[in-house]
Each structure stands twice: as C-alpha cells, then as structure tokens.
Amino acid sequence: MKILFWVSLFGILHTFVIYPITLCILNKFKNNTVEFNNNDSEKFVSIIIPAHNEEKVIEKKLDNLINLDYKKDNLEIIIASDNSTDNTNNIVAKYIAKNNLEKLVKLYIVKERKGKTNAQNEAVRLSKGEILVFSDANSILKKNSIKELVKMFVDEKIGYVSGRLEYYNEETTNSANSEKSYWNYDLFMRKMESNIDSITAGNGAIYAIRKSDYLDLEPILCHDSSMPIKMVMANKKAKYNENAIAYEKAGESSEDEFKRKVRMARQIISLTYSDLEKYNIFKHGYFSYFYFSHRYLRNSLFLLHLILYISNVILINDGIIYVFALILQTSVYIMAYIGYLLRRNRVSKILYIPFYYTMTIFAQLKGAINDITGKSKPIWEKAESTR
C-alpha cells in the first residue's frame, strides 16, 4: 500500500513540478530552435473551418479570414458546414455572393452529421492547398497568422504546426480566469517541447498540416490530440509557433468548462493506454518522455488522485506523515466543495483553484467512463458562453 501511495504521489508531482523543471534544463542545453525567415506567400493554402450551427459567429469569422495577410491568389477558404440546421449555410452563401468571393470562399455542406473530424476529412478531399490550415468558427486569427504557420513548412521534416490560442475574456469570470492560467502554463511547456523536439498536442483554434502528411482520422478522434502523435510516428516533427495567434472567449461558466473537458477526454483511455509505440524512448527519444510526462500522467490524474486518497486512508496509522497528507488532501477537497458552492460569485483563488482543478479531475473520470462504456460520441453541442 505504501508503494501505491508514493508512486501515485510521485506521478502527480512529476506532472506539475518535476517535468517542467526537467524541460527547463533540457531547453537550456538541447534547444534546437530554428529561425524561419521565409515570410512569402508562395505556398497554396487551404483554410478549413468546420462549423455546426455557428450563425452567431460565422460572418465575423469570414470577415477575419478574408482580411488575413496572405496572397489571395494562393488561398482558398472552405467552410465545412456539418449538417447545420440554423442559418449558417444561408449566411455563408449570401456573404460569398454579396462580396463576389466565389473564387476564394467555398461552402461545403456535409450531408450527414458525423462530427468535426469527419467534416474536416471531407473538406480536405476537396482542398487544393499544399498546406492545410484549420481553425474553429469562433476563433479570430491574427492578421499574420497564416504566414507564421506556413513559413515553418520550409523544413520538410515538419508535418504539423500549432499556433497559440489566447483567451481575451479572462477577467470576466472565475472560470475564464482559471482556464487562462491553466492554458498559459500548458503553453509554457509546449514551447519548450517544440524547441527540443516535438509537441505532444495542439489546439483546434489554429494549426496547419502539410497536405501530403494528412491522415483521415476516425470521427471519434480529434486532430488536437492525435495528429502530433501521428506525425512523430511517421518520423516527422510537430512544432509550435507562438507568433501564429488565435483569439477566443474562454467558457464563462464552470458548467460549460466541465462539458468541454469531458468532451476533450472522450478518448482518454483509448488514446493514453493504447498504441504503446509512442512510449518507446529508444525509438522516439525526447518525444516519448514528453508524452509520458505531459499526456500519460496528466490523463491519469483522476486515477492517481483516487489511489493516493484511498491508500492514504488505509495508511493513516502508519506515521505522522500519512496523517498530515490526509489532512492536506481532505482540506483541498473541502475548499474545492466550497468553491463549487460559490462558483457563480467572484471568490478568492484560494477557493476557486481547488474547485477548478477538482472539476478537471472529475471531467477526466467522466470522460474515462464514457470511453470505456462506449458512450463517447464524435458530436457535441458547443458551449454557448464561448460564442
């Protein structure tokens, strides 16, 4: 039982303390950062926007896309409407006609709704671009973002490039503020992973893939978590460019954030505990260590915390250190519960952070149960507070 206690504690500490420290050390001595100065617009780019019932944001998205700093003769925009039942299709069609954008913007209607990944797969088959850029309907891209993504593909070893997502409403609610803090912490590690070798995950707001390296994924999978792995397994690199920026609203309610995190964890068991080749450090070097530390252990937090607490209860009579550990754990969960009760008020971070962290753990647990029981689905309803 002591082994279970200390191993689970080490796993949690490694995720949040030891791994970032080792990354900082590796980044100092093994930094392979390359400056890319190719800022031209010669590569033909297809921007693909999957959309399901996005009438609230799709026109603003189109305004954003047609004003990006990229040569229009080398650009196409595909709106892949995933069987939208609202006014999305009409808005896009009218926008194209009104602005004479038939050559630049295409509306592709997916007949049967099978989810975001399927819509992306279908749109890719119609695309003409050498480079595929993907973004969400509610993400606003910085003017130079396409150039920033594309210039990195000068290196033939690079198959995937993720940009940086920034939240612009972090001061509005506790939930948005907590998500912003968590995301900045993750980007800090992602930048160092990219400097040293390859990133372990991207984000759906802004990323690019060389078309020749694109793989049709099963609809239940998502590009964010799967494509970087696929690239590395194919002896390519998955990189991060912090200058390719997209802006989004963070979820403004804990309920929206919980649903989003459950959705993100819909393949948490299947992806984390299968295809063990990605953990072969002798073949994939630093990436395997990165993935184990950043994804395997983080995706196992719900299990590690459960083991830690149960083993701690059993070991309560084995020494003062276990008494102290149990008091500390229980105190955190009590603060989390108080934070839950006060979640709709502006409360101190000392209460809200334990709640937000515990909510994330429970979202993992729910995602794992859905994955194991076959309840995970490739479709979901978006969080309205992010629009």
C-alpha positions in Angstrom: 0.0 0.0 0.0 2.9 2.3 0.7 4.2 1.7 -2.8 0.9 2.7 -4.2 0.8 5.9 -2.1 4.3 7.0 -3.0 4.1 6.1 -6.7 0.8 8.0 -7.1 2.2 11.0 -5.3 5.3 10.9 -7.5 3.2 10.8 -10.6 1.2 13.9 -9.6 4.4 15.8 -8.5 6.2 14.7 -11.7 3.3 16.1 -13.8 3.3 19.6 -12.2 6.7 20.1 -10.7 9.4 17.7 -11.9 8.5 17.7 -15.6 8.5 21.5 -16.0 11.9 21.6 -14.2 13.4 19.0 -16.5 12.0 20.8 -19.5 13.7 24.0 -18.4 17.0 22.2 -18.0 16.7 20.4 -21.4 15.7 23.6 -23.1 18.8 25.2 -21.8 21.2 22.5 -23.2 19.2 20.9 -26.0 17.4 23.8 -27.7 17.0 23.1 -31.4 15.1 26.3 -32.2 15.5 27.4 -35.8 14.6 30.9 -37.0 12.4 30.7 -40.2 12.7 33.9 -42.3 10.7 32.7 -45.3 7.7 35.1 -45.0 6.5 34.9 -48.6 3.0 33.7 -49.6 4.1 31.3 -52.3 2.6 28.0 -50.9 -1.0 27.5 -51.8 -3.0 27.3 -48.6 -6.5 25.8 -47.9 -8.1 27.2 -44.7 -10.7 24.7 -43.5 -13.4 25.8 -41.0 -15.7 23.1 -39.6 -18.9 24.6 -38.5 -22.2 23.2 -37.0 -24.9 25.8 -36.2 -22.5 28.7 -36.0 -24.8 31.5 -37.1 -23.7 33.7 -34.2 -20.1 33.9 -35.3 -19.7 32.7 -38.9 -19.9 36.2 -40.5 -17.3 37.6 -38.1 -15.1 34.6 -38.9 -15.4 35.3 -42.7 -14.6 38.9 -42.2 -11.5 37.8 -40.3 -10.4 35.3 -42.9 -10.7 37.5 -46.0 -8.6 40.2 -44.3 -5.7 38.0 -43.4 -2.2 39.0 -44.7 -1.8 36.3 -47.3 -1.7 36.4 -51.1 -5.3 35.8 -52.1 -4.2 34.0 -55.4 -2.6 31.4 -53.2 -5.5 30.9 -50.8 -8.8 29.1 -50.6 -11.3 29.1 -47.7 -13.6 26.1 -47.2 -16.5 26.4 -44.7 -17.4 22.8 -44.0 -20.9 23.0 -42.6 -21.5 19.9 -40.6 -25.2 19.4 -41.4 -26.1 22.8 -39.9 -29.8 23.3 -39.1 -29.7 27.0 -38.3 -28.9 29.9 -40.6 -25.2 29.2 -41.0 -25.4 28.0 -44.6 -27.5 31.0 -45.7 -25.2 33.5 -44.1 -22.1 32.0 -45.8 -23.8 31.8 -49.2 -25.1 35.4 -49.0 -21.7 36.6 -47.8 -20.0 34.9 -50.8 -22.4 36.4 -53.3 -22.5 39.8 -51.8 -18.7 40.2 -51.8 -18.0 38.3 -55.1 -15.9 35.7 -53.3 -16.8 32.7 -55.4 -13.1 32.0 -56.2 -11.9 32.5 -52.7 -14.6 31.1 -50.4 -16.4 27.8 -50.8 -19.3 26.4 -48.8 -19.2 22.7 -48.4 -22.3 21.1 -46.8 -21.7 17.8 -45.0 -24.9 15.8 -45.6 -24.8 13.6 -42.5 -23.6 15.0 -39.2 -20.7 12.8 -38.0 -18.7 15.4 -36.1 -15.9 17.9 -36.5 -13.2 15.4 -37.6 -15.4 13.8 -40.3 -16.2 17.3 -41.7 -12.5 18.1 -41.8 -11.8 14.8 -43.6 -14.4 15.5 -46.2 -13.2 19.1 -46.7 -9.6 18.0 -47.1 -10.6 15.8 -50.1 -11.9 18.9 -51.9 -9.0 21.1 -51.0 -6.2 22.2 -53.4 -3.7 23.5 -50.9 -0.2 22.3 -50.3 -0.7 23.4 -46.7 -3.9 22.9 -44.8 -4.8 25.4 -42.1 -7.6 24.5 -39.6 -9.4 26.8 -37.3 -12.6 26.9 -35.3 -15.6 29.2 -36.3 -15.3 31.1 -33.0 -11.6 31.7 -33.3 -10.3 35.1 -34.6 -6.9 34.8 -36.3 -4.2 37.5 -36.0 -3.5 39.1 -39.4 -0.1 37.5 -40.0 -1.0 34.1 -38.5 -1.1 32.1 -41.8 2.3 33.4 -42.8 3.7 32.4 -39.4 2.3 28.9 -39.8 3.3 28.4 -43.4 6.9 29.6 -43.1 7.8 26.7 -40.9 7.0 24.2 -43.6 10.2 25.2 -45.4 11.6 22.4 -43.2 10.5 19.2 -44.9 10.7 17.3 -41.6 7.9 19.4 -40.2 4.4 17.9 -40.8 2.3 19.8 -38.2 2.5 23.3 -36.7 0.2 24.5 -33.9 -0.3 28.2 -33.2 -1.0 29.9 -29.9 -4.5 30.3 -28.6 -5.2 33.4 -26.4 -8.3 34.0 -24.3 -9.4 37.6 -24.2 -12.1 37.5 -21.5 -10.1 36.1 -18.6 -11.2 38.8 -16.3 -14.9 38.3 -16.7 -15.5 35.1 -14.5 -13.6 32.8 -12.2 -13.9 30.0 -14.8 -12.4 32.1 -17.6 -9.6 33.3 -15.4 -8.7 29.8 -14.3 -8.7 28.4 -17.8 -6.5 31.3 -18.9 -4.0 30.5 -16.1 -4.0 26.8 -16.9 -3.6 27.4 -20.6 -0.6 29.7 -20.2 1.1 27.1 -18.0 0.5 24.5 -20.7 1.8 26.8 -23.5 5.0 27.4 -21.4 5.7 23.7 -21.6 4.6 23.3 -25.2 7.1 26.0 -26.3 10.0 24.1 -24.7 8.8 20.8 -26.1 8.9 22.3 -29.5 12.3 23.9 -29.0 13.7 20.5 -28.0 11.8 18.1 -30.3 8.1 17.9 -30.9 4.9 18.9 -29.1 2.5 16.3 -27.7 -0.7 18.0 -28.6 -2.1 21.0 -30.5 -5.2 23.1 -30.2 -8.2 23.4 -32.5 -8.2 27.2 -32.8 -5.2 27.4 -35.1 -2.9 24.8 -36.6 -1.6 23.6 -40.0 -0.7 20.3 -41.6 1.2 19.6 -44.8 -1.4 18.0 -47.1 0.9 15.2 -48.1 1.1 14.3 -44.4 -2.6 14.5 -43.7 -4.3 11.3 -42.4 -8.0 10.7 -42.3 -8.8 10.1 -38.6 -11.8 8.2 -37.3 -14.6 10.6 -36.5 -14.3 9.9 -32.7 -10.7 11.2 -32.7 -9.6 14.8 -32.8 -6.7 16.4 -34.6 -5.5 18.2 -31.4 -4.5 15.1 -29.6 -3.9 12.6 -32.4 -2.1 14.5 -35.2 1.1 15.3 -33.4 1.4 11.6 -32.4 0.8 10.5 -36.0 3.4 12.9 -37.3 6.1 11.7 -34.9 5.2 8.0 -35.6 5.8 8.9 -39.3 9.3 10.4 -38.4 8.0 13.9 -38.8 8.1 16.8 -36.4 5.1 18.5 -34.7 6.0 22.1 -33.8 4.6 25.1 -32.0 4.8 28.7 -33.3 3.8 31.3 -30.6 3.6 34.0 -33.2 0.7 32.4 -35.0 -2.1 33.6 -32.7 -5.8 33.0 -32.5 -8.2 34.6 -30.0 -11.2 33.0 -28.3 -13.6 33.5 -25.5 -13.0 31.1 -22.6 -16.1 29.4 -21.2 -17.7 31.8 -18.7 -19.4 29.1 -16.6 -17.9 26.1 -14.8 -20.7 24.0 -16.3 -19.6 24.9 -19.8 -16.0 24.2 -19.0 -16.9 20.9 -17.4 -18.8 19.8 -20.5 -15.9 20.9 -22.7 -13.3 19.0 -20.6 -15.5 15.8 -20.6 -15.6 16.1 -24.4 -11.9 16.6 -24.6 -11.4 13.4 -22.5 -13.8 11.3 -24.7 -10.8 9.1 -25.8 -8.7 9.4 -22.7 -8.4 5.7 -22.2 -8.2 4.6 -25.8 -5.5 7.2 -26.7 -3.5 7.1 -23.5 -3.3 3.4 -22.9 -3.1 2.1 -26.4 -0.5 2.2 -29.3 2.4 1.9 -26.9 5.0 2.6 -29.5 4.8 6.3 -28.7 6.3 5.4 -25.3 9.3 3.8 -26.9 12.0 6.2 -25.7 14.7 4.2 -27.6 12.9 4.9 -30.9 11.3 8.3 -30.3 13.7 9.8 -27.8 12.6 13.0 -26.1 9.1 12.8 -27.5 8.3 9.6 -25.6 9.4 11.2 -22.4 7.4 14.3 -23.2 4.3 12.3 -24.0 4.6 10.1 -20.9 5.0 13.2 -18.6 2.7 15.7 -20.3 -0.1 13.4 -21.5 0.1 9.9 -19.9 0.5 11.1 -16.4 -1.8 14.1 -16.8 -4.5 11.9 -18.4 -4.1 9.6 -15.4 -4.6 12.2 -12.7 -8.1 11.0 -11.9 -6.7 7.6 -11.2 -3.6 8.8 -9.4 -5.7 11.0 -7.0 -8.1 8.2 -6.3 -5.2 5.8 -5.5 -3.5 8.4 -3.4 -6.5 9.2 -1.3 -7.6 5.6 -0.7 -4.1 4.4 0.1 -3.7 7.4 2.4 -6.8 6.4 4.4 -5.5 2.9 4.8 -2.1 4.1 5.9 -3.5 6.6 8.4 -2.0 4.7 11.4 1.4 4.2 9.8 3.0 7.5 10.8 2.5 11.3 11.2 3.4 11.9 7.5 0.3 10.0 6.4 -1.9 11.9 8.9 -0.6 15.2 7.6 -1.0 14.0 4.0 -4.7 13.0 4.6 -5.4 16.3 6.3 -3.9 18.2 3.4 -5.8 16.2 0.8 -9.1 16.5 2.6 -8.6 20.2 3.1 -8.1 20.7 -0.6 -11.3 18.8 -1.4 -13.3 20.8 1.2 -12.0 24.0 -0.3 -13.0 22.6 -3.7 -16.5 22.0 -2.5 -16.8 25.5 -1.0 -15.5 26.8 -4.3 -18.2 24.8 -6.1 -20.9 26.2 -3.9 -19.6 29.8 -4.5 -18.7 29.2 -8.2 -21.2 31.8 -9.5 -19.6 34.5 -7.3 -16.3 36.2 -7.6 -14.4 34.3 -4.9 -10.8 34.1 -3.9 -8.5 32.0 -6.0 -7.6 30.1 -2.8 -11.1 28.5 -3.1 -11.7 28.6 -6.8 -8.4 27.0 -8.0 -9.0 23.8 -5.9 -12.5 23.6 -7.3 -11.4 24.2 -10.9 -8.6 21.5 -10.5 -11.0 19.0 -8.9 -13.6 19.7 -11.6 -10.9 18.9 -14.2 -10.2 15.6 -12.4 -13.9 14.7 -12.4 -14.2 15.6 -16.0 -11.4 13.1 -16.7 -13.2 10.5 -14.7 -16.4 11.0 -16.6 -14.6 11.0 -19.9 -12.9 7.7 -19.0 -16.2 6.1 -18.0 -17.8 7.3 -21.3 -14.8 5.9 -23.2 -14.9 2.5 -21.5 -18.7 2.1 -21.8 -18.8 3.3 -25.4 -20.8 6.4 -24.6 -18.2 8.8 -26.2 -19.6 10.4 -29.3 -17.9 12.3 -32.2 -20.5 15.1 -32.0 -21.3 17.5 -29.2 -23.1 20.7 -28.5 -20.9 23.8 -28.2 -20.6 25.9 -25.1 -22.7 29.0 -25.8 -20.7 31.1 -23.5 -17.7 30.8 -25.8 -19.6 32.4 -28.7 
